[in-house]
């Protein structure tokens, strides 16, 4: 990638935006009010705004390796807290993708150094669902299913956040589980019943009323 062309592209992009609206950039400076928080993978082939057809200001985005929501990761927890309390988003989307390198690495028995603590969280997802996953003989299908299960578990982790529970109770915040199929370009809604899942975990994770 020629970095000089990045600046050339930027100039053309600015010109195109100003041609459509001379107030485009002043309006951007007025602030943001996105309705969606998108938590996705850092994979360079998967871009949130492009997948969703979203414009600047419409989606608040957080990306990390394998779209993880880990309770001791201050980055993702700060993003969720800010999006829910201050931006008051209406939807939180956890979006994984097939052909995910992070999920693939977690399936392999090898020492990956600094990545080990991060990938252990995905391996824990495998452990929780090992009977189902081990019953899938085709490795690619098992890989795809782990991608889906990881998205589900990270979505459940979002439900465990106190500010999210309070927003669900007070203003009907919605949490969604999606997968991007890199083979077809299709976004897939896993159709997880988050309301039922929230009720299921309330015995242990009920924080929303305090």
Secondary structure as UniProt FT lines:
FT   HELIX           3..20
FT   TURN            22..23
FT   HELIX           24..28
FT   TURN            29..30
FT   STRAND          36..41
FT   TURN            44..45
FT   HELIX           48..52
FT   TURN            56..57
FT   STRAND          59..64
FT   TURN            65..66
FT   TURN            71..72
FT   HELIX           74..85
FT   STRAND          91..97
FT   HELIX           101..106
FT   TURN            113..114
FT   HELIX           115..128
FT   HELIX           130..134
FT   HELIX           139..159
FT   HELIX           162..171
FT   STRAND          174..181
FT   TURN            182..185
FT   STRAND          186..189
FT   HELIX           194..205
FT   TURN            208..209
//
